[in-house]
Amino acid sequence: MNFLRGVMGGPSAGPQPSGAETIQKLCDRVASSTLLDDRRDAVRALKSLSKKYRLEVGIQAMEHLVRVLQTDRSDSEIIGYALDTLYNVISNDLEEEEQEENSPKQVDDLGSQFTEIFIKQQENVTLLLTLVEEFDFHVRWPGVKLLTSLLKQQGPQVQQIILVSPMGVSRLMDLLADSREVIRNDGVLLLQQLTKSNAAIQKIVAFENAFERLLDIITEEGNSDGGIVVEDCLLLLQNLLKNNNSNQNFFKEGSYIQRMKPWFEVGDDNCGWSAQKVTNLHLMLQLVRVLVSPTNPPGATSSCQKAMFHCGLLQQLCTILMATGVPADILTETINTVSEVIRGCQMNQDYFASVNAPSNPPRPAIVVLLMSMVNERQPFVLRCAVLYCFQCFLYKNQKGQGEIVSTLLPSTIDATGNSVSAGQLLCGGLFSTDSLSNWCAAVALAHALQENATLKEQLLRVQLATSIGNPPVSLLQQCTNILSQGSKVQTRVGLLMLLCTWLSNCSIAVTHFLHNPANVPFLTGQIAENLGEEEQLVQGLCALLLGISIYYNDNSLENYRKEKLKQLIEKRIGRENFIEKLGFISKHELYSRAAQKPQPSFSSPDHMMFDHEFTKLVKELEGVISKAIYKSSEEDKKEEEVKKTLEQHDNIVTHYKKVIREQDQELEELKQQVNTLKSQNEQLQTTVTQQVSQIQQHKDQYNLLKVQLGKDNQHHNSHSDTVQVNGIQVEEVSKLKEELEEWKNKHELLQGQLREKDSLIEKLKPLQLEMGTEQSSQMSKSSGLEHNNELQKELEMLRTQIQLQSAEISKLQAENQKLQVMNTSTDPALSDTSATAAKNLELEGRLVQEVKELKSEVKALSEEKASLKQHLDSSNSTVAILQDEKSKLQQEVAESKKEQDDLLVLLADQDQKLSALKNKLKDLGVPVEDEDDIESGDQADEDEDGDEEEQD
C-alpha cells in the first residue's frame, strides 16, 4: 500500500505525476514485481483508472494484462481485476460525462481498435474461453462480459476464432446451465452476439440442446409475464431460427412448437399490460412467423403450419384475435401471424373460416376483420394487417374464394338484411368515399378471383342497385363508371388492378367489358393524354387493361376484334407510345417495393399502390402484350389455329394423363388389396398353426388322462382282489353270469347260421354241374365261384368270431368259478368285517366318482378336438379362397399394365405431333411453353391434390 500512496500522489513533496506517468509506473510494477500482492494491487489500480484514462490504459497496459491472465491463473482475484480492466478498455459502455466529451464515432473506433489489437493474437481469445470455464464467480462473470464486448466490436472475426477453437462453442453453452442467474443471463447475451449472421455457429448451438434450455428458462421466468430475461431468450431463439432451414426443421422435429402454445394463453382480463409483457408477446409472435415465413422452403413451412394446427397453437392465436382489451400493436402482429400460419394450408384455412367472433349473434372472424379493413377510423397498420390476413386466407384456396364470391351472387344474398356478408362489405368498401377502403376492397376482391376462371365468369352475374328507381347495373359496369368519374389516383389504381385481374385469362369477361361502348374510348383517351407523373401510373394500368382486352379477345364482337383494336391503338396512340406507357408500371418505385414480399408494408397510406400478386401478373403479361400489339392479322389467324390445335392436343394429352393417373390409382389400390390379402393369409396361417399345436396339446393331455385312468382301474381291481369281497362283487358275479348266458345264446345263433351256410353250399354244388353251354357254364362258374368265394370268406369270418367268443366264454366261466369260490370262502367273515366293508364302500364311491369325472373330461376334450378340427377345415377353405382371389388380382394387375403400355405408346405419338406443331409455332414467332414447364405445372397440381387429401 505504501507503493500505491507513492504512485497515486500521497502527502509527499514535489510535483504531482500525470495520469499517463502513473499508469506507466503501474504497468512497470505489474511487469517487474515478484510478489503476487504487489501485482494484484497494481492491477486493481489500473482497473480504477481504466474508465477515466481508457486510451492510456489500453495502449500501455493491455500487453501486461494479457500476461497476467497467462501467468497468474492460480489467483482468481488478480484475474478478475485484469478481465474487468480489459472490459473497461474495450467496451463502449461509457459514462454520460465521457459520452458528452467524445463523439459516438470516436468511441466506436476506439473500442474496435482495441478489440482488433486483442484478437490479433488468436491465443488471447482461446485463453479467454478457458477462463470462462472457471466456476469462480470473480473470473467467469467478467470473462463473459469481456467476450461479449469483443463480439460486439469485431463479431465475424471473433466468431471465426471461436468456431475453429476446440469445443469453443460447447464451452459457452455451459453458461446456460449456471445456477447463478447473473452469469446465465449474461451468457444469453453472449450467445446472442455469437450467433448473429453465422449459420455454422447457429447449428452447433442448436444441436447443443439450446432450444430445450432456452424454453426452460422462458417457462421458469413466467412466459410472457417474465422480465427482460425472457426477451433476451426470445431474441436468441430468433437468431437461431431465422433463415436457418436446418434449425427450423430441428425445432419442429424436436416437438418444440408444442411448447410455444402456453405463451399465448391470455386471460379474460386484458387490461393494464406492462410494457415488458407487450415486448415479450411481440417477440413470441415474431418467432412463430419465423417458422412459417413465406420466404422459407414450401415444404418446411407447410409442415410447421400443420404442427401448429395439431398442437392447438393456431386456435390459441385465434382466441387472442377475437379477445377484447388486447393492445393494438399486439392485435396487429397477431393478425399478421395468423395470416402466415394459414397461408397456402387448406386445413388451417378451413379452420379459420369456421372461427366466430364472441358477439351476439356470432359473426365469422373474416367478416369482423373486413369490417375493420373498410373502416377509415381504424389504424392504418391494422387495416394493412387485415388485408394481408384476407389475402393469405384466399391464397391457393379455391374453396374459400368460392365462398367469398358466393356472398355476392343474387341467389345467396340474405334478403332479410339481418347479417352482413363478406361480399357486401367488399362492395361497400369498393364504392365508399375513402380511397384507402376502395384500394383495399379492390385488392381483396382481386385475390378472390386469382387464378380462378370459373369465379371470374360467375362474378359477371353480380348486379348492384345504384339508386332507387334506376335499373341495377353489373359490378363490372359500376367499376368502369367510377373510373370514368375521375376519382382519386389510389382509387383508380385499385379498380384498374381489379379489372386487369378479372379480365386476364377470361375471354367472356373481356367480351362483357368491350360490350360497353364507352370503355375503349375512355382507355385510349387516358393513354393518349400527356399528364403529370402522378397520372403516369394510371396511364400504364390503362394500357395494361387495353392490352389484356386484345390478347384475351375471342373476336366475338365484330366492332372490337383484335385487328380493329390494334388499328385503333396505331391511330389514336401509336404503338411505341403504347409500349412506353405500358412500361411505366414496372419502372415505378412502389412497384419494386411491392414485388419484394407478399405482406403489404407501406410507410404511409399514400404509398399504398401495388399488390404483390398483381406485380407477378404484370411481369407475366407485359412482354406478351408487347408482342401481340406488333402482330399482323395473318399471324393472329395462324396463332388462333395453332392455339386451337394445341388446345385439342392438350385436351387429348390431359385426357390420357387423367386415364393413366386413374389406372395408377387403381393399380395402387389393387396392390394394397394384394398386400392386405397377403397379411390376412399370413395371419390365418399363424392361426392354423396355433390351433394345430393346441389340438396336439389336447391330444397329449387326453392320452395322459387315459393312461392315468387305466392305472387307477388296475389299482382298483388289484385292491379289490387282495383285500376283500363286498356287496359290489356279488353284483358283479350276477352280471358276469348274465353276460355268460348272452354269449352262449350268441354262440348257438352263430352255429345255426353256419349250418345254414353249409347247406346252401351243398345245394349250389349240383347246380354248377347242370349248366348246358360253355358260355353259360363259364358265366355260371365265374358267378358261382365269386359267390362261393364270398360265402367262404363269410364262413371264415364266422368261424373266427365263434373261436373268439368261445375263448371269451371260457374266460368268463373261469372268472365266474373263481368269484364263486371267493364268495363261498369269504361269506362267514362278512359279519366280522363290517367296519372294513364300510371303508371299502366309501373308497369305491370315491373311485367311481373320479372315474365319472375323468370320463366327462375325456368327453369334453373329444368335443373340443372335434370343434378345432372343424375350425381348421374352415380355415383351410378360407386360405384356398384367398389364394384364388390373389391369382385373379395378379391377372388384373398384368392386364392393367398392358393397357397402360398401350396408352403410353399412344401418348408418345401425340407428343411427337405436339412437338411438330410447337416447332411450327416457334418458326412463326409465337412463344410456346416448353413441355417441361407444363409437366412441372401438372406435377405441382398433383402435389397440391396430394396435400389436400392428406389434410382431409
BELMOMO-V297735 format. One record per run of one state. SS is the DSSP state (A for helix, B for strand, O for the rest). FROM is the first residue (numbers start at 1). TO is the last residue. If there is no record, write none. Layout:
SS|FROM|TO + SS|FROM|TO
//
This chain:
O|1|1 + A|2|8 + O|9|18 + A|19|32 + O|33|35 + A|36|50 + O|51|53 + A|54|71 + O|72|75 + A|76|90 + O|91|95 + A|96|101 + O|102|103 + A|104|120 + O|121|121 + A|122|132 + O|133|136 + A|137|153 + O|154|154 + A|155|164 + O|165|167 + A|168|177 + O|178|180 + A|181|194 + O|195|198 + A|199|207 + O|208|209 + A|210|220 + O|221|222 + A|223|225 + O|226|227 + A|228|241 + O|242|244 + A|245|253 + O|254|257 + A|258|264 + O|265|274 + A|275|291 + O|292|297 + A|298|310 + O|311|312 + A|313|322 + O|323|327 + A|328|342 + O|343|345 + A|346|354 + O|355|355 + B|356|357 + O|358|362 + B|363|364 + A|365|373 + O|374|379 + A|380|394 + O|395|397 + A|398|406 + O|407|409 + A|410|412 + O|413|421 + A|422|430 + O|431|434 + A|435|449 + O|450|452 + A|453|459 + O|460|462 + B|463|464 + O|465|472 + B|473|474 + A|475|484 + O|485|488 + A|489|503 + O|504|506 + A|507|515 + O|516|516 + A|517|528 + O|529|532 + A|533|551 + O|552|557 + A|558|560 + O|561|561 + A|562|572 + O|573|574 + A|575|587 + O|588|588 + A|589|594 + O|595|604 + A|605|607 + O|608|611 + A|612|629 + O|630|632 + A|633|722 + O|723|726 + A|727|769 + O|770|773 + A|774|826 + O|827|833 + A|834|923 + O|924|930 + A|931|951 + O|952|952
//
